[in-house]
């Protein structure tokens, strides 16, 4: 069984990172357009461009939330049927770590799909970083987000 995992440190409060991970409009900017709600049991979809063996829709379900430290989703799209875990660790008042783990990749078709997924995953840290910089610069009560709050 293989996995995708990475860890990144951001110079923002952990609460700011948590907001970027759990606000549907912000999630759309750095990950994919979605109908996510941070509620255990909520079923939602992520939408992106189709790829070989993948129609562009990821079917997810919120499995666990431990606000503001961790959330776990099921992730099903094409031949992939995995579990995603995102963790936030506060390192100080203005510094935190984001850990991403996607595990459960099985079978030969999944190995090919995992390559495409891994390519997309590499884009996440800089996109998430841009969202976090905007959140720090713009108060939570208003202001314009990158891409008007949407990513297509």
C-alpha positions in Angstrom: 0.0 0.0 0.0 1.4 3.4 -1.0 0.6 6.8 0.2 1.1 10.5 -0.5 2.3 12.6 2.4 3.9 15.9 2.9 4.3 18.5 5.7 4.7 22.3 5.3 5.2 25.0 7.9 3.4 28.3 7.6 4.0 31.6 9.4 0.4 32.1 10.3 -1.7 31.3 13.4 -3.1 27.8 13.4 -6.6 29.2 13.4 -5.9 30.9 10.1 -4.7 27.6 8.5 -7.7 25.8 9.9 -10.0 28.4 8.3 -8.3 27.8 4.9 -8.8 24.1 5.3 -12.5 24.2 6.4 -14.0 27.2 4.5 -15.6 25.9 1.3 -14.7 29.0 -0.7 -11.1 29.0 0.5 -10.8 25.3 -0.2 -12.0 25.9 -3.7 -9.0 28.3 -4.3 -6.2 26.0 -3.1 -7.7 22.6 -3.7 -10.8 22.3 -5.9 -14.4 23.7 -6.2 -16.5 21.8 -3.7 -19.6 21.7 -1.6 -17.7 20.9 1.6 -19.1 21.5 5.1 -17.0 20.7 8.2 -19.5 18.3 9.7 -18.9 14.7 10.4 -20.9 12.5 8.0 -21.3 15.3 5.4 -20.9 13.9 1.8 -19.4 16.3 -0.7 -17.7 16.5 -4.0 -14.5 18.1 -5.3 -14.5 19.0 -9.0 -11.5 19.3 -11.3 -10.5 18.6 -14.9 -10.9 15.0 -16.1 -7.8 12.8 -16.5 -7.2 9.3 -17.7 -9.5 6.9 -15.8 -11.0 9.9 -13.9 -14.1 11.9 -14.7 -13.1 14.9 -12.7 -15.3 14.3 -9.7 -14.0 13.2 -6.3 -16.7 11.9 -3.9 -15.8 12.5 -0.3 -17.3 12.1 3.2 -16.1 13.8 6.3 -15.1 10.9 8.6 -13.7 12.8 11.6 -13.0 16.4 12.8 -11.0 17.4 15.8 -11.2 21.2 15.4 -8.7 22.9 15.0 -6.2 20.1 14.8 -7.3 17.3 12.4 -9.8 16.2 9.9 -10.2 13.0 7.9 -12.1 12.4 4.7 -12.9 9.4 2.5 -11.7 10.2 -1.1 -13.1 8.3 -4.0 -12.5 9.2 -7.7 -11.8 7.0 -10.7 -10.0 3.9 -9.4 -8.9 5.7 -6.2 -10.6 4.9 -2.9 -8.5 6.3 -0.1 -8.5 8.2 3.2 -7.1 11.7 3.5 -6.0 13.1 6.9 -5.0 16.8 7.4 -3.4 17.9 10.6 -2.6 21.3 12.0 0.0 21.7 14.7 0.5 25.0 16.4 4.2 25.8 16.8 3.6 29.3 18.3 1.2 32.2 18.1 2.2 32.9 14.4 3.5 29.6 13.2 2.0 26.2 12.5 2.6 23.0 10.5 0.2 21.4 8.0 0.5 17.7 7.5 -1.3 15.9 4.6 -1.6 12.1 4.4 -3.5 10.2 1.7 -3.4 6.4 2.1 -5.0 3.3 0.9 -3.8 3.2 -2.7 -4.2 -0.4 -4.0 -3.9 -2.1 -7.3 -2.2 -1.5 -10.7 -4.8 0.9 -12.1 -4.4 3.0 -8.9 -0.6 3.3 -9.4 -1.2 5.2 -12.6 -3.9 7.4 -11.2 -1.7 8.1 -8.2 0.9 9.6 -10.5 -1.6 12.1 -11.8 -2.8 12.9 -8.3 0.8 13.3 -7.0 1.4 15.9 -9.8 -1.6 17.9 -8.6 -0.6 17.6 -5.0 2.6 19.4 -5.7 0.6 22.5 -6.6 -1.1 22.6 -3.2 1.5 24.2 -0.9 2.1 27.3 -3.0 -1.7 27.8 -3.6 -2.5 27.3 0.1 0.4 29.7 1.0 -1.2 32.4 -1.2 -4.6 32.0 0.4 -3.0 32.2 3.9 -1.1 35.4 2.9 -4.4 36.9 1.8 -6.2 35.8 5.0 -3.5 37.5 7.1 -3.7 40.7 5.1 -7.5 40.8 4.9 -9.7 40.6 8.1 -12.1 37.7 8.3 -15.0 40.0 8.1 -14.4 41.2 4.5 -12.2 41.9 1.6 -11.4 40.3 -1.7 -9.9 36.9 -1.9 -7.6 35.7 -4.7 -9.7 34.7 -7.7 -12.7 36.3 -6.1 -12.9 33.4 -3.7 -13.2 30.8 -6.5 -10.9 28.6 -8.5 -12.1 27.0 -11.7 
